[in-house]
Amino acid sequence: MRVEQRTDSEFAGVVRTRSGRRPVAGVTVAVEGVGSTDTDAAGRFHFASVSTGRHAVTLRGPRLTEVRAAEGF
C-alpha cells in the first residue's frame, strides 16, 4: 500500500474584533488563487482546499481596515 501526501490544505477560522474578541459577521476573506467567502454570524469562514505554498490572504468589510498577509499552507 502506498500513502500519498496531500498537496492541499483546509483553511478555516474565526474573525474577531481586537478589543473584546467578539466574532465579526460579513467580513470577506479572500485567498489569492483560490477565491473568497464571507464570515457567518459567528465570524466563521472555511476553505475546503488551498494548494500548498504561499498565498495572500485578505480580510475586508464594513467598518474594517483591510488586512492583507502572506500565509504558507
Buried (B, 14 or more C-beta within 10 A) or exposed (E): EEEEEEEBBEBEEEBBEEEEEEBBBBBBBBBBEBEEBEBBEEBBBEBEEBEEEEBEBBBBBEEBEEEEEEEEB
